[in-house]
């Protein structure tokens, strides 16, 4: 049995080179049965990132021929354990070497020896080979074998990447063990609470632990201190200034969001263990002459601090050893968009707790980096109340980080670089937390190693001590942030921190207004003022989830000449969390003068999700006529009248989901190809009975169809779609309910990739999104005369577009605001192609974002479509599914997909007239391919 297990293990280890395992590989085996004696060892834990020696000894009970003894590790001779060289090759120098050969001790039968475990990957820093190391983590048998008499001295030892590394499935048992030890210590009265914040895409728990002096401290903070801080911060400021604040605690949040940047997960577990179980925690700060030893009395620390441990926001990524979640999204680019279930759940709890300090643990840039960041800064931060204490906390963390590791230095981007590591977007978890008044820091240790772990742990201890020692000053600053919001104060003290690329102070861009912030944001829900009621309601849910106060009018209110009906949503901007609301609802900034930007900066939910919002600058306009909203259900569609058919307006994504649901169940769906008789081109016509059966969980805008006999329509069938080049695109299409299939089965190919084969699209439609995909079509020569250009990838922004009337643009207005991160446009249009949309030629066409030289796109072509043999090629130079946030553009994709599966319906009783496609008689539903599928000229 042991021999079989050894063979199986070898196979597992070989395969794991190519497919990472989620669990430690067990490697305790032997080729055949041996008499086993104990092998004593000076250590039983070895690290792939730290050279370690081990002294061993064993008593075989008799003298043996020492020259016949062999060393094995994991059942293999140590000579077979070679260091990694490249790729999947392990054929370098020996991993394990004998430093002192076996020898007898003082004439006894005890044998002693010394081994050295080197660096398996020939380096201490494994950040560059982080996909390889996990397969070797596990328990192994270390043995000194005497094959002649089938005796061996053996001991189980552990090989880890660094000592404290935990797989995801080891994390909860580790937490449980800490809880059990705390409970067993009768003198330990500290409060520990475990919560699962929810489930990941793949159904794993989001582990979260609260550590406080007692439950009363938690309850007081959540139910008394924080509510008062948000509603009446000046009362607490006064108490702090007069020394009458009494006993209170502030929360410190330890976080990890990129689980392949491994140390953060494990440092949180270790810090929990220290602060939950130990009386004192000691660490060093500084180096050389500046080195000091700091000892924290844990009970005293807990008199002032509540620790919150979010071990990782991405458990699925911890299992897969990836940065992205199971949908392929970087969650540290989703804290503002919140399209992923993990960020939705974690950000809600960040908003609930509103931590004073937020530490996000990352790696592995060059150097030990600790924020705050370079400019430009997001103007919704009260930067004057954050910057200096963030610098101080960064220094406290940096000094502790180098004091507890072999690192000799750290750097702060705000003090070292001019740009390129900014906090202009709240995409990152610490920057999102800063909108809630937190001191938000990303920490980047420079290496994945035992040393990197020690540096990260030191930084965490430094942060805890800094908050403990400076609680009053720091909490007062946070209260001042809230007070500015509650009073509606746009304090000019922030302006020096908001600079342009020349280093000149530009302050918040207020234009003609006295305040950067409006008095209210209004989200209409009536048909006259709101183009997408469903998205408006979703935005209200978002704001509530993120701690923003939302109200609803209790009667009709007229403001600026607009009558807002009872039930209109109002966001009063005199509130503590106004920065959150403004960051999500405002147009954003034009920061194109900067030479570098770390990530796209446009958030702007109204324009990217496609709903109307009104900024109101009249104080107290809604002061007496609203009530607080605690929660809102999403609206559902309503069938109108009792006609056999209903017309569904092509105005929102939920209608697309509904259409796909109907098609999946074989229901008849027609799409109008002309505007006539109250039906708009692009609208859907469905049977009322089908809508009753399948439409209950969707929002739609319906109207009784009456007769549709005089309206040109196409009958749709369920499209088969292939998506290439982007996990984000795949996710968006699945969210819309499209059926994704292999390319050979597809009706339509949606591509964001850089390859295109004209021979692969015969009989299909091909939709290219973004520069790479459009340029691939150009390079293929399939469309002579096609030209495309760009400034640079990553150049992004919101811009004014002119949208032409076409079936593929149905549901959109002539003048729209669209978005890109491609920095691209179409320079020349092939003969016979139709232009779907263009960049506006207005001088102010560019609205917000970061796009140096964006003026080159002014008036240029944005999207075209053209028949190609028996296929159709449609090209969009911009983004339609960027990180699942550009949802207002989704229907451009949906229109292109439906055009590939529509078949013209010839209405009963109509004259023969000119027909541009194969006919289908509506009464017998005999469907043949239409001109959209055959690639003929389209009748627009």
NORCORPE-V601365 format. One line per field, one symbol per residue. ss: DSSP state (h for helix, s for strand, l for the rest). phi: phi as a letter, one per 40 degrees, with the letter a starting at -180 (. if undefined). burial: 1 if it has 9 or more other ideal C-beta (glycine too) atoms within 8 Angstrom, else 0. A space follows every 50 residues. Layout:
ss = ???
phi = ???
burial = ???
//
This chain:
ss = lhhhhhhhhhhhhhhlllllllllllslllllllsssslsslllssslls lssssssssllllllhhhsssssllsshhhlslllsllsllllslsssss sssslllllsssssssslllllllllhhhlllhhhhlsssssssssllll sssssssssslllllllhhhhhhhhhhhhhhhhhllllllsssssssssl llllssssssssllhhhhhhhhhhhhhhhhhlhhhhhhhhhhllllllls ssssslllllllhhhhhhhhhhhhhhhllssssssllhhhlsssssshhh hhllssssssllllhhhhhhllllllllllhhhlllllllhhhhhhhhhh hhhlllssssssslllllsslllsssslllllhhhlhhhhhhhhhhhhhh hhhlllllllslhhhhlllllsslllllhhhhhhllllsssssssllllh hhhhhhhhhhhhhhhhhhhhhhhhhhhhhhhhhhhhhllllhhhhhhlsl llllsllllllllllllllsssslllllllllhhhhhhhhhhhhhlllll ssslllsssllsssllllsssslllllhhhhhhhhllllsllllllllll llllhhhhhhlllssslllllllllssslllllllllsllllllssssll llhhhhhhhhhhhhllllsssslllsllsllllsssshhhhhhhllllll ssssllllllllsssslllsssssllhhhhhhhhhlllssllhhhllsss sllllllhhhhlllssssslhhhhhhhhhhllllllsssslllllsssss ssslllhhhlllllsssssslllssssslllllssssssllllllsssss lllhhhhlllssssssssllsssssslllllhhhllhhhhhhhhhhhhll lsssssllllllllllllllslllllllllhhhhllllll
phi = .ccccccccdcdccccdcbcccbdccbcaacacbcbbcbcbcabbbbcba cbbbcbaabcgacbcccccbcbbggbdccccbccbafbbbbccccbbccb cdacbfgcccbbabbbcccdbgacccccbccbcccccicbccbbbbccbf babbacbbbbcadccbcdccccdcccccccccccccccbccbbcbccibc dcgccccabbbacacdccccccbbccdcdccaccccdcccccgbcgcabb cbbbbabbccccddcccccccdccccbccbbbabbgbfcccbbbbbcccc cccbbbcbbbdacbdcccccfbcccccgbcccbbcccfcbcccdcccccd cccfccbbbbcbaaccgccbccbcccbccccccccbdccccccccccccc cccbaccbaaabddbbbcagbbbcbcccdcccccccgcccbcbbccacac cccccccdcccccdcccdcbdcccccccccdccdcccgccccccdccbbc ccgccbgcccgcccbccccabbbcbcccbbcaccccccccdccccbgccb bbccacbbbfgbcccdgccbbcccacccccccccbcchbcbccccaacad bcbfddcccgacbbcbbbdgcbcbbbbcbcabcccbcbcbgbccbbbbcc baccccccdccccccgccbbbcbacafgbcdgcbbbcdcccccbccbbca bbaccfcbccbcbbccbccbbbbbgacccdccccccgcccbcdccccabb bbcbbabdccbdgbbbbbbgddcccccdccgcbdgcbaaacacgcbicac bbbccadcbcgbccbbbbbabcfbaccabccgcbccabcccccbccbahb adgccccdgccbaaaacbfbbbbbbbcbcbacfgcccccdccccdccccc bcbdbcccgcccfcbcaccbcccbfcbbccccccgcdccc
burial = 01001100100110010001100010111100010010101000011111 01111111110001010110111110010011111000000001110100 00111000111111111111110111101101111111111111110001 11111111111101111110110110011011000001011101011101 10011111111111001111110111011100110110110000000111 11111111111111111111111111110010111100001001010101 11011111111111111111100111111011111111111111111111 10111111111111001111111111111111111110111111111111 11111010011111000011111111111111111111111111111111 11111111111111111101100111111111111101010001111111 00000011010000111111111111001101111111111111111101 11100010100001100111111111111111111001111101001001 11111111111111110100110001001000010010100010111111 01111111111111101011111001001111111111011001100111 11111001001011110111111111111111110111111010011111 11100100001001111111111111110100100101011000111111 11110111111000011111111111001100111111110000111111 11010111011111111100111111111111111111111111111111 1111111001000001100111001000011111100100
//
